[in-house]
Amino acid sequence: MTEPQTTQGAAAVAAHPTLNHRLYAVLRSGLAPLRRLPWWAQVTLIYFAARLVSFFIFQGVALHQGTSPWGGPHPDYLHFVGIWDSEWYQRIFTSGYPVDIPRGADGVAGQNAWAFYALFPLLVKALSALTGVGWLVLAPAVALLCGLGATLVIYKLFRHFASTTTAMWGVVFFATFPISPILQVPYAESLNTALIAASLYQLVLRRYLWAIPVVVLMCLSRPAGVPFAALVAAHIALRVWNRRRDGFPRREMIASGALLLASGAAAFAWPLIAWAVTGEMKAYTDTEMAWRGTDLTLFKPWFDAGVSLLGPVAGTLAPVLLVGLAALYLNSDSVRRIGVDLRLWCAAYLGYLLAVLHPQTSTFRMLLPLFPLALAAAFLSRSKAYRGTVVVLFVILQIVWVTWLWAWAPLPGGGDYPP
């Protein structure tokens, strides 16, 4: 009796590879029509599939949301994605910006709408005037479509450095990134990401004059102008350095110089607008400090946060260690393959965050402009197991991000963890 069982077991084991190959063949044949679609259709399907996953994550977490400052328990999807800073954008949509900066008896500025750039809420307002659709529905829809625009441009940007397959995997990583749910909520991140991607694309192709209007709009969506101006300056310096080998025609010198001037001016456009409207030179910076409770001192907040978390010695060394690790990573083989300009952008943006950002839970959201590193992650390995594991891990971390940070819960000592 033992021998027949062994023979049967061996036959079953031998059948498994055939079964696996058949399943894989069925899967490949099912996906074959998708591969024959034009690139933009493939990217669109990837993006909306990722956003559908995020929708279900938001919906599931909303079922467990208790009463919050924005309403009662168990909100529906549209009300759930409309909390946190979405409320500030809605105020701008409804009432615009204050003419006077609210200040306390001590003269310190209070929280107000000038901390939030105008392009996203004014775009929604213009579309609302055309369509008659209100903020609750239109704002998430605009954010969602801006995210699609960002993803399409990002693919074109990635395609400049990578094969079709690798560029598409870079798009998959971007679309499923742990903070990618922000692309479908009424924040300015999706619009800003689209404009950053378009600006980088024009810069990489050396279409300097075409980049100028895009950069100006970018600088009116979120504060990304300073690192972009630094990128343009570094780009020009490298072209001058390599002019004998790569060439740098006079017309491109003039055009790139115009882009540098425009980028530098646009980087300070929003503070200047706030000054012009309110009559207060420090209207914008004072407003930003209202969320911090302290004056801005470059780089200091990172050391303060390190000391508070790790103590005086380790906390002081921690920011230095982070800079060293970032430098090593940006010089790794996979990151070097994304091109000098995209590496410079990542370095400039990280330097900007180090200089001005007060590290907190919102820092995760601020990492979205580092999307070129999604391509570096795709370059790291061509293994399907690796790439699939990254996507699964990213989706799990989406659940963590939405549950931990987007869902509102008061801290025992007061306050909350903002997303």
Residue pairs with C-beta under 8 A, 6 or more apart in sequence:
34 42
34 45
35 42
37 45
39 155
39 159
39 164
39 168
40 152
42 168
43 151
43 152
43 155
43 168
43 171
44 148
44 151
44 152
46 151
46 168
46 171
46 172
46 175
47 147
47 148
47 151
47 171
47 175
48 148
49 175
50 172
50 175
50 176
50 180
51 144
51 147
51 175
51 183
51 184
53 176
53 395
53 398
54 180
54 181
54 183
54 184
54 398
54 402
55 77
55 184
57 181
57 398
57 399
57 402
58 77
58 80
58 81
58 181
58 402
58 406
59 77
59 80
61 80
61 399
61 402
61 403
61 406
61 407
62 74
62 75
62 76
62 77
62 80
62 407
63 74
64 407
65 73
65 74
65 75
65 80
65 407
65 408
66 73
66 409
67 73
68 75
68 83
68 408
69 83
69 408
70 79
70 82
70 83
70 87
70 408
71 79
75 83
78 136
78 137
78 140
79 136
80 406
81 140
81 184
81 185
81 186
82 90
82 135
82 136
82 139
82 140
82 185
82 186
83 406
83 408
84 406
84 408
84 418
84 419
85 116
85 187
85 418
86 139
86 185
86 186
86 187
88 113
88 115
88 116
89 116
89 120
89 121
89 124
89 139
89 186
89 187
89 188
90 121
90 135
90 139
90 186
91 113
92 113
92 116
92 118
92 121
92 122
93 121
93 122
93 124
93 125
93 128
93 135
93 139
94 135
96 113
97 112
97 113
97 114
97 118
97 274
97 277
98 112
98 113
98 114
98 278
99 277
99 278
100 278
101 109
101 110
101 112
101 114
101 278
101 280
101 283
101 286
101 287
102 109
102 110
102 112
103 109
103 110
104 110
108 286
108 290
109 283
109 286
109 287
109 289
109 290
110 290
111 287
111 290
111 291
112 287
112 290
114 274
114 278
114 283
114 284
114 287
115 284
115 287
115 288
115 290
115 291
116 188
117 188
117 220
117 221
117 222
117 223
117 270
118 220
118 270
118 273
119 188
119 191
119 217
119 220
119 221
120 142
120 143
120 186
120 187
120 188
120 191
120 192
120 221
123 142
123 191
124 135
124 138
124 139
124 142
124 186
127 133
127 138
127 142
128 134
128 135
128 138
131 138
133 141
135 186
139 186
140 184
140 185
140 186
142 186
142 191
143 183
143 184
143 185
143 186
143 187
143 189
143 190
143 191
144 183
144 184
144 190
146 183
146 190
146 191
146 193
146 194
147 183
147 184
147 190
147 193
147 194
149 194
150 183
150 190
150 193
150 194
150 197
151 171
151 174
151 175
153 194
153 197
153 198
153 201
154 170
154 171
154 174
154 197
154 371
154 374
155 167
155 168
155 170
155 171
156 201
157 197
157 200
157 201
157 204
157 342
157 372
158 166
158 167
158 170
158 171
158 374
158 375
159 167
160 201
160 204
160 205
160 339
161 167
161 337
161 338
161 339
161 342
161 375
162 170
162 337
162 375
162 378
162 379
166 375
166 378
166 379
166 382
167 375
167 378
169 378
169 387
170 374
170 375
170 377
170 378
171 374
172 387
172 391
173 374
173 375
173 377
173 378
173 390
173 391
173 394
174 180
174 371
174 374
176 391
176 394
176 395
176 398
177 368
177 371
177 374
177 394
178 364
178 394
178 397
178 398
178 400
178 401
179 364
179 365
179 367
179 368
179 398
179 401
180 394
180 398
181 398
181 401
181 402
181 406
182 189
182 190
182 365
182 368
182 419
183 189
183 190
183 193
184 190
188 221
188 222
189 222
189 365
189 368
191 221
192 218
192 221
192 222
192 224
192 369
193 368
193 369
193 371
195 214
195 215
195 217
195 218
195 221
196 218
196 224
196 228
196 369
196 371
197 371
198 214
198 218
199 211
199 214
199 215
199 218
199 228
200 341
200 342
200 345
200 372
202 208
202 210
202 211
202 214
203 211
203 231
203 232
203 235
203 259
203 341
204 339
204 341
204 342
206 252
206 256
208 252
208 255
208 256
208 258
208 259
209 255
209 258
209 259
211 259
212 258
212 259
212 262
215 225
215 228
215 259
215 262
215 263
215 266
216 262
216 266
216 269
218 224
218 225
218 228
218 266
219 225
219 228
219 263
219 266
219 267
219 269
219 270
220 266
220 269
220 270
223 270
224 349
224 369
225 263
225 264
225 266
225 267
225 268
225 269
226 267
226 352
227 345
227 348
227 349
227 351
227 352
228 263
228 267
228 345
228 348
229 260
229 263
229 264
229 267
230 348
230 351
230 352
231 341
231 344
231 345
231 348
232 256
232 259
232 260
232 263
233 260
234 344
234 348
235 256
235 341
235 344
236 253
236 256
236 257
236 260
238 340
239 246
239 248
239 252
239 256
240 248
242 248
270 284
271 283
271 284
271 285
274 280
274 283
274 284
274 287
275 281
275 282
275 283
275 284
277 283
280 286
285 296
288 296
289 295
289 296
291 358
292 301
292 358
296 356
298 355
298 356
299 319
299 354
299 355
301 357
301 358
301 359
302 319
302 322
302 354
302 357
302 359
303 315
303 316
303 319
305 315
305 358
305 359
305 360
306 314
306 315
306 316
306 317
306 318
306 319
307 315
307 316
308 315
309 315
309 318
310 318
319 354
323 354
326 347
326 350
329 335
330 343
330 346
330 347
332 376
334 376
334 377
334 379
334 380
335 343
335 346
335 373
335 376
336 343
337 375
337 376
337 379
338 372
338 373
338 375
338 376
338 379
342 372
342 375
343 372
345 372
346 370
346 372
346 373
349 369
349 370
350 370
353 363
353 366
357 363
357 366
360 417
360 418
361 405
361 417
361 418
361 419
362 418
362 419
364 401
364 405
364 419
365 419
377 390
378 387
380 386
381 387
401 419
404 417
405 417
405 418
405 419
406 419
408 416
409 416
409 417
410 416
411 417
